[in-house]
Amino acid sequence: MKAIKNLPPIEQLRSRTLGRVLIKMGVLTREKVHECLEIQKQRHGKVRIGEIFVELGLVDQEQLQMALAAQRGMEYMDLSEAAIPPEVIEKVPAQMAKTYHIIPVEYNKERNELKVVLDNPDNFRATDDLSTLMGFKVTARITDHEALEKALAKYYEGKEENEGISELIGEIQQDGFLAEFEGRDKSIDLDELKELSESNPVKKLLNLVLMQAIRDKASDIHFEPFENEYKMRYRIDGVLYEMIPPPKHIAAALSSRIKVMANLDIAERRLPQDGRISLTVQGNPIDLRVSVLPTMFGESVVLRVLDRSLMSLDVEKIGLRQDDLTAVRQLIHKPNGIVIVTGPTGSGKTTTLYACLSELNDIETKLITTEDPVEYDIDGIIQVQMKPDIGLTFAKCLRSILRQDPDIIMVGEVRDLETAEIAAQSALTGHLVFTTLHTNDAPSSVARLLDLGVEPFLITATIEGIIAQRLVRKICEHCKTAFEPSEEQLMELSLSPEDIKGKKFFYGRGCDRCNRTGYRGRTAIFEIMAFNDQLRELIMNHASTNVLRGAAQKAGMRLLRDNGLAAIYDGLTTIDEVVKETISEG
């Protein structure tokens, strides 16, 4: 690196152009900067000016990083000469340091301030997340990439292996400060709660639990207090898995730490609370939806992990077979009417609706949604969060929405007659309406609407189609194995050996990639009931669900069980999954 003498104060370099910063630093002349700007023009601005400086040998990589840091008001630090105390290194767990590509260099206990070093001035979310997860006031400096890599290897090599949940729980059990709170669940005052929430072992444990959940693609994290124990569980692919339980006396510490991160009231331990935590892990935005519920033995906390990178907003990638995809596209491109997506809680209804809305989302169309809660922010769509506690219900919001000149409306859920009737009126006045119900299959949705008090003529005049769905776990591709199903298994599917001639069946043996479960990821299976004149006539005549189902099948509807069988024959899922999620109508 070329020596830089008399580096100007950071205040004089902040927010200046990169060329001007390097001139001020005495590295480049004004003439050289203009020459490089001309070269950038010739390349139509497709190359960054900093890359041109380095390409021509005018600056080296370290000087460029120093200038970029100064441009953003950040100091440069040479890590090669630094000796970082072990107690500072311990402030940031190895997994987090490597995930966010940072290293702590200095800690001020009085101010609870941690100085860290990054190799990318644009990585500002790393400091925000570190502040959220670990509770420090974080300030950042910049160094070059190679120096940071060497420092990470030097200070954290082998430490990640020693930071498992079991090791941290062992550390917590030996912690004298935390041990003082054993058996004091209800007698801990507010000051003590605050102190507990700032305990480093507690912060490290929670951080590790969150990072592991995100890495394992968990959808929910459960912290559950019982009379004699405290449980932590992940939900992965719809199934709950128990982790090593921490000591019960840190329950208040963990729930308080989560509340602090979610900006909730840590003093309130008698009422439910809801909040949100936003993180960016390895470039992916992660939302954690927090629910705190008081129980007999303390606060039960559930974190819903909303990872945008895992969510497919493409209607072609949600699991629809080709003919079903065509049917769905015909439904969602109707000029008006109601399209209902139905299924139990956690069956992927929201994802399907978002995928449909994304396909319809363009500059010429106004889309408004009413949701409880809003799970993902989607650009170009106006999303409204329901607040029943202040009277903002689906029905009330829907009335106001109609004055907003929408083309397409999504109603999170039809829960009562009032909402159903306003949705129907919206469809009759030229709007396309999407909504959800909780029913077992598509035909029974009609019975559900009738039970709510919706008139048959409104159902037949407005509903264009009903999509029922379930989520089934996918066989892990790394341990997928063919097998011959037993007679008992075939009986569960209402099949005979003759029915499966030429068909192949698979299961997952279990491997490291799938945590020995044999499954990795989930896919949806569907039942699509497009309304026709015959179905409408049957509804007007109060036909039973079974009669509606038979008529829909004759018109081409495949049952959930039939689509489940197709997924088995395609090698996507197992017999057990389809039997668990569907029923035979045969």
C-alpha positions, 0 to 999 in steps of 0.5 A: 500500500502506498503511504497516505500522509496527513489523512484529512479529518473524516468530516471533510471526506464524508459524502464527497464523490470517490474521486474527490475523496482520493484527491483529498487523501493525496492519492490521485490528482484531479487530472487522473480522476477526469481521465478515469471519468472519461473512460467510465463514459466510454464504457457507458457507466457500466463499470464503477469508477473505483474499479477503473482506478484499481484497473489502471494501477492508480490505487490499490484495493486497500486505498480504495476501501479506505476512501469508500469508508471515508466517503460514508464517514467511517474510519479505516482500521489496519487489522494486521497490527491489531491485538484484540482481547479475548473478552472482546472476541467473546462478545460476538459468537463465532457463528454470527461473526462469520455469518455477518462477516464482522469482527469486534475490536473494542468494547466500552462497558460503561456505554455498552458500546461495541466497535466492529470492523467490516470489509464492506461499507455497504454492509450497514445491516450487519451493525443493525442486526448485531445491535438488535440481536446482542443489544450493543450500541454498535459503531463500525470501521472498515478494513480490507477483505483479506485482513478480515478473513485472516482475523476471522480465522485467527480469532474464531477458528474452531470456536463455532464447533464449541458454540453448540446449544448444549455447550451454551446451556452448560455455560448458563447452568454454571453462571452465578448471576443467572443461578440467583433467579432459580425459583423466583419466576414471579418475584423478579422485578423490572430492574432485574428483568432488564439486567437478565435480558442483557445477560451475555449467555442469554443473548448468545443462546437466543442468537444461536437458536435464531441462526440455527432456525433460519439455517434449518429453514424452520417456520416457527420457534417455540419457547414453552414454560411448563411446571418443571421444565422449559422447552424449545422447539422448531417447526420444520416442514410442518413438524415440531422438533424438540431442542435441548431444553435450557434451565427453567430459571432462564425462561424470564430472561429469554422472553424478556430478551425477545421482548426487548428485540421486538420493542415490546413492554417487558414489564407487562407479563399479564396480557398477550403481546405481538411484535416484529423483529427484522433481520438481514441474514446473508443478504436475505431479509428475515422477519420474525413475527413475535407472539407472547402469551401469558400461561400458568407457568410463565410466558409462552413465546412463538416466533414465526420465521418469515424468510422472503427468500424461501417464499415463491411468488411465482404461480408456476412454482407453488406445486400446481400440475400443468392442467391445474395451473391452466385452470388457476390462471383462467380463474384469476384472470376473470374480470370480476367474481370471487376466488376462494382458497381454502384449507386448514391453518398452515396449508399455504393459502397465503403463499398461493394468494400472494403468488396469484396477486404477484401475477396480476400486479402491474402498473395498470392494476390497483390491488388492495389487500386486507390481512391479519396479519400482513405476512410479507410486504409486496411492492406495488400492492397496498396492504392493510393490517387489521386491528380488531381491538380498535374496530378495524375489521375485515368488513369495516375495512372492505367498505372503505376499500371500495372508495379507493378505486381498486381493481382487485381486492384480497380479503384475508379471511371470510369469518362472518356473514357481513364480510361475505356479503360485502365481498359478494357486493364487491364482486357484483360491482365489477371487482375481482375478489380473493379470499380464504376459508377454513374448510376441508375441501373445495365442495364443503366451502359452499356448505360453510358459506351457507352456514354463515347465512350467505344466500345461494343466489349470491354464491352462484352469482359471484363465486368463480372457483374454489381452490383447496390445498394441503402441504406435504413434505417432499422426499429428500433428494439426497437419500431418496430410495425406491421401495415396494409398498406393503398391502397395508399401505396400499389399503390406506390409499384404497389401491390394489396391487393391480392399480400400481403396476408400472408405478414406482414408490420412494421414501427418504432413508434419512441423511445429514442434509435432512436431519435424518428425517427423510424429508426436505421442504414441502410442496402443495397439492390442490383441488380446483373446483371451477364453477359451471352452470350445472354446479350453480344450479345444484347450489340453488337447489340446495344439493349436498356436498357429496352431490357437488363433489360428484358433479365437479369431478365429472367436470374435470376436478381432481380430488386432493387425494388424486393429486396426492397420488400423482405426487407419490408416483412422481417421486415427490412425496411418500404414502404416509404424507398423502394419507396424513393430509388427505382423505379418501372420497371413494 
